Amino acid sequence: MRVIVVGGGVLGASAAFHLAGLGAETRLVARAALGLPADLAPYALR
C-alpha cells in the first residue's frame, strides 16, 4: 500500500510512522519549516 500523509505536525508525523510500521510505503508532505516533528521521522525508523 502507498500512502501520502499531508501535514508534518505531530499528528501527520505520527500517522506516517505508524503506517510505515504496518508496512505501508509512506510519503510525508509538509511545509518547509525547520523544527517540525516530521524532521525527526527519518531518524525514528533506523
MODELLER restraints for C-alpha pairs under 7 A, 6 or more apart:
rsr = mdl.restraints
at = mdl.atoms
rsr.add(forms.Gaussian(group=physical.xy_distance, feature=features.Distance(at['CA:1:A'], at['CA:24:A']), mean=5.08, stdev=0.5))
rsr.add(forms.Gaussian(group=physical.xy_distance, feature=features.Distance(at['CA:1:A'], at['CA:25:A']), mean=6.23, stdev=0.5))
rsr.add(forms.Gaussian(group=physical.xy_distance, feature=features.Distance(at['CA:2:A'], at['CA:24:A']), mean=5.75, stdev=0.5))
rsr.add(forms.Gaussian(group=physical.xy_distance, feature=features.Distance(at['CA:2:A'], at['CA:25:A']), mean=4.76, stdev=0.5))
rsr.add(forms.Gaussian(group=physical.xy_distance, feature=features.Distance(at['CA:2:A'], at['CA:26:A']), mean=5.94, stdev=0.5))
rsr.add(forms.Gaussian(group=physical.xy_distance, feature=features.Distance(at['CA:3:A'], at['CA:24:A']), mean=6.75, stdev=0.5))
rsr.add(forms.Gaussian(group=physical.xy_distance, feature=features.Distance(at['CA:3:A'], at['CA:25:A']), mean=6.18, stdev=0.5))
rsr.add(forms.Gaussian(group=physical.xy_distance, feature=features.Distance(at['CA:3:A'], at['CA:26:A']), mean=4.85, stdev=0.5))
rsr.add(forms.Gaussian(group=physical.xy_distance, feature=features.Distance(at['CA:3:A'], at['CA:27:A']), mean=6.38, stdev=0.5))
rsr.add(forms.Gaussian(group=physical.xy_distance, feature=features.Distance(at['CA:4:A'], at['CA:26:A']), mean=5.76, stdev=0.5))
rsr.add(forms.Gaussian(group=physical.xy_distance, feature=features.Distance(at['CA:4:A'], at['CA:27:A']), mean=4.79, stdev=0.5))
rsr.add(forms.Gaussian(group=physical.xy_distance, feature=features.Distance(at['CA:4:A'], at['CA:28:A']), mean=5.98, stdev=0.5))
rsr.add(forms.Gaussian(group=physical.xy_distance, feature=features.Distance(at['CA:5:A'], at['CA:12:A']), mean=6.26, stdev=0.5))
rsr.add(forms.Gaussian(group=physical.xy_distance, feature=features.Distance(at['CA:5:A'], at['CA:16:A']), mean=6.36, stdev=0.5))
rsr.add(forms.Gaussian(group=physical.xy_distance, feature=features.Distance(at['CA:5:A'], at['CA:27:A']), mean=6.14, stdev=0.5))
rsr.add(forms.Gaussian(group=physical.xy_distance, feature=features.Distance(at['CA:5:A'], at['CA:28:A']), mean=4.90, stdev=0.5))
rsr.add(forms.Gaussian(group=physical.xy_distance, feature=features.Distance(at['CA:5:A'], at['CA:29:A']), mean=6.14, stdev=0.5))
rsr.add(forms.Gaussian(group=physical.xy_distance, feature=features.Distance(at['CA:6:A'], at['CA:12:A']), mean=6.65, stdev=0.5))
rsr.add(forms.Gaussian(group=physical.xy_distance, feature=features.Distance(at['CA:6:A'], at['CA:28:A']), mean=6.09, stdev=0.5))
rsr.add(forms.Gaussian(group=physical.xy_distance, feature=features.Distance(at['CA:6:A'], at['CA:29:A']), mean=4.86, stdev=0.5))
rsr.add(forms.Gaussian(group=physical.xy_distance, feature=features.Distance(at['CA:6:A'], at['CA:30:A']), mean=6.25, stdev=0.5))
rsr.add(forms.Gaussian(group=physical.xy_distance, feature=features.Distance(at['CA:7:A'], at['CA:29:A']), mean=5.90, stdev=0.5))
rsr.add(forms.Gaussian(group=physical.xy_distance, feature=features.Distance(at['CA:7:A'], at['CA:30:A']), mean=4.83, stdev=0.5))
rsr.add(forms.Gaussian(group=physical.xy_distance, feature=features.Distance(at['CA:8:A'], at['CA:28:A']), mean=6.79, stdev=0.5))
rsr.add(forms.Gaussian(group=physical.xy_distance, feature=features.Distance(at['CA:8:A'], at['CA:29:A']), mean=6.63, stdev=0.5))
rsr.add(forms.Gaussian(group=physical.xy_distance, feature=features.Distance(at['CA:8:A'], at['CA:30:A']), mean=4.76, stdev=0.5))
rsr.add(forms.Gaussian(group=physical.xy_distance, feature=features.Distance(at['CA:8:A'], at['CA:36:A']), mean=6.29, stdev=0.5))
rsr.add(forms.Gaussian(group=physical.xy_distance, feature=features.Distance(at['CA:8:A'], at['CA:37:A']), mean=6.42, stdev=0.5))
rsr.add(forms.Gaussian(group=physical.xy_distance, feature=features.Distance(at['CA:8:A'], at['CA:38:A']), mean=4.91, stdev=0.5))
rsr.add(forms.Gaussian(group=physical.xy_distance, feature=features.Distance(at['CA:9:A'], at['CA:36:A']), mean=5.96, stdev=0.5))
rsr.add(forms.Gaussian(group=physical.xy_distance, feature=features.Distance(at['CA:9:A'], at['CA:37:A']), mean=5.70, stdev=0.5))
rsr.add(forms.Gaussian(group=physical.xy_distance, feature=features.Distance(at['CA:9:A'], at['CA:38:A']), mean=6.56, stdev=0.5))
rsr.add(forms.Gaussian(group=physical.xy_distance, feature=features.Distance(at['CA:10:A'], at['CA:37:A']), mean=5.75, stdev=0.5))
rsr.add(forms.Gaussian(group=physical.xy_distance, feature=features.Distance(at['CA:13:A'], at['CA:37:A']), mean=6.16, stdev=0.5))
rsr.add(forms.Gaussian(group=physical.xy_distance, feature=features.Distance(at['CA:13:A'], at['CA:38:A']), mean=5.10, stdev=0.5))
rsr.add(forms.Gaussian(group=physical.xy_distance, feature=features.Distance(at['CA:13:A'], at['CA:41:A']), mean=6.70, stdev=0.5))
rsr.add(forms.Gaussian(group=physical.xy_distance, feature=features.Distance(at['CA:16:A'], at['CA:26:A']), mean=6.16, stdev=0.5))
rsr.add(forms.Gaussian(group=physical.xy_distance, feature=features.Distance(at['CA:16:A'], at['CA:28:A']), mean=6.79, stdev=0.5))
rsr.add(forms.Gaussian(group=physical.xy_distance, feature=features.Distance(at['CA:20:A'], at['CA:26:A']), mean=6.16, stdev=0.5))
